[in-house]
Amino acid sequence: MSEKSVNPLVIVGIADPVRRNEICRDLEEEGFRTERCPDGAAVFRLISRRDPVALVLDLSLNPPDIDLVSFSLERHPALQVIVLYPPHRWEQGLESLRRGAASLLPDGCRSSDIALVLKRAVSRVVSQQTLDTYEQNLFESLAGGSEGMRRVVHLIRKVAPTDSTVLLLGESGTGKEIVAQTLHRLSRRRNRPFVAVNCAALPEGLLESELFGHVKGAFTGADRDKRGLFAEADGGTLFLDEVGDMALATQAKLLRALQNGEIRQVGATAPQKVNVRVIAATNVDLARAVAEKRFREDLYYRLNVFQIRIPPLRERLDALPALVRHFIQLANRRFDRNVQGIDEEAMACLRRYPFPGNIRELESIVAHGVIMADQPLIRAQDLPDAVRRGAAIYPALEYHETRQEVEPLEKVEARAIQRALEHFGGNQSLAAKALGISRSTLWRKLREYGLGGNVPVPDEETGSTQKEPIRRLTGGSV
């Protein structure tokens, strides 16, 4: 059993023996165990050997070494450090906060106040550690047994404790934001903000203002100063989703922020320092975007310090049972239902479905099944029509384990569209519904893959339809 499980340990480094005993007595009355240190050397030794939840540190210790805070937090990132400062060492006290101390109190405060502050701080961190453990175990249980996801979990464990920039790659809906949140929660920044922004959802001018903020009068409608998301995330993590869709002008400003740790608000004359870890994600091939001059090469290398690719759901179908159980629990809480699981026929339908929307689509499918279920188990008839029809459309579509046998996604998607159109006699609305995509998305993919034949495709400029010759990408008939 660890030292944190029962009667958590607090190291008390106080120079004055009377004051030290007084503080330890009050902490012990609150249920803590204490180790008493008369000087900085004793604190160093105990921090190296023991596993405390907190450190009460007097800046009057001999020697008066502020590095004790940094050293202690390097050894124990979740440690709650309470610093007591004499009036003439106020600046040292502030520096201890910058190095990660949880609280700063005057050394003349009551020992009962120290005990109260420490009890609340430790309560928060214990709750956070419980949540971290739950989410970490949950993430690993949902990862499945595929080699690709085991590698993802391994990479997360390696890079999470660092401040390295991380680039997450993967198709839409594969869970990149879940990975980003996991990286944050397993980092030393876990108690600081996690701020997320979808770069593709905002126009260029608005995205710049959202990221870096603006000053009053910077542009029409700027009637007050606005803090940007970099400032909001100071000390924590900023997640830039769909970073591949960022405009080149905004990319240049992001590059400066990553290089110098400085941002400049729109309309401001002076930069401001920020301490932010950036995690970026995209489903765009950034290497190709760099070659096509749509993405800055220097920014690409700044973001691509540590890369994690999230496999699509079709490459980790062994994770389906765990994912379905998880999403059933979420849907039960959301819709006040009590569905117990899913039957074999419904699970077989899911296994045959290609999941173009990946995990995000699976969550919606399971929510639909929970709402429709009249029995303790979700049955095939409770699944969306598109899933049941999709399972029937793709009976021969197989996904192989070996990398050499995996078909390019473009070829798989083109064949799926052809099958759907042929299955429904060319009816685009029914085909789009069965594929789980909108009709406009189907039109776009028809153009992208050169598929058309007798299917009318809307002209993007005029809105009229035209007929285009069919071009098969699937290597033969279907």
Secondary structure, DSSP 4 states (H G I P E B T S, - for coil): --TTTSS-EEEEE-SSHHHHHHHHHHHHHTT-EEEEESSHHHHHHHHHH---SEEEEETTSSS--THHHHHHHHH-TT-EEEEEE-GGGHHHHHHHHHTT-SEEEETTS-HHHHHHHHHHHHHHHHHHHHHHHHHHHHHHHHH-S-HHHHHHHHHHHHHTTS---EEEE--TTS-HHHHHHHHHHTSTTTTS-EEEEEGGGS-HHHHHHHHHEE-TTSSTT--S-EE-HHHHTTTSEEEEETGGG--HHHHHHHHHHHHHSEE--BT-SS-EE---EEEEEESS-HHHHHHTTSS-HHHHHHHTTEEEE---GGG-GGGHHHHHHHHHHHHHHHHT----EE-HHHHHHHHH---TTHHHHHHHHHHHHHHH--SSEE-GGGS-HHHHHHHHH-TT----SSGGGPPPHHHHHHHHHHHHHHHTTT-HHHHHHHHTS-HHHHHHHHHHTT--TTSEEE-TTT--EEE------SSS--
